Amino acid sequence: MEKVNSLMLQLVAPSYYFLMRKLQTKATESITTTLFRAKLRKYLGEKYWTSINALHWIACFLDPSFKHPQFILSSKRDDAKFKRELLEDLDTWVLDEMGRVEETLTARAATTTATSTEDMSSEDRCVSLQLQTV
């Protein structure tokens, strides 16, 4: 997914759940296939699940097709609890991210203003400061 030129942040969490569901063992499979599926599920859990962060969940939530995360199965008590807590936490995560973005934009604007005033003459800086205070 990382080599594609389009944004796919919202697909990370659903992809994990899709793969975990596809790798469920089946009673009719051989022991070798069952063990292989189990090892893949373990690897996905250790490598992939731990890399999913708040931005992935926010992107997923903002995508209309995943707004209500049906891809998270609620068949187990822990899954239902996780889904409920995830939906409760999303608002806080979104507000936190918006705050970080606002801080970054404010810092960039201040840097741009400071850089542009360095190029001004002292008389122009005085006029600029007077305009900012008005």
Buried (B, 14 or more C-beta within 10 A) or exposed (E): EEEEEEEEBBBBBBBBBEEBEEBEEEEEEEEEEEEBBEEBBEEBEEEBEEEBEBEBBBBBBEBEEBEEBEBBEBEEEEEEEEBEEBBEEBEEBBEEEEEEEEEEEEEEEEEEEEEEEEEEEEEEEEEBEEEEEE
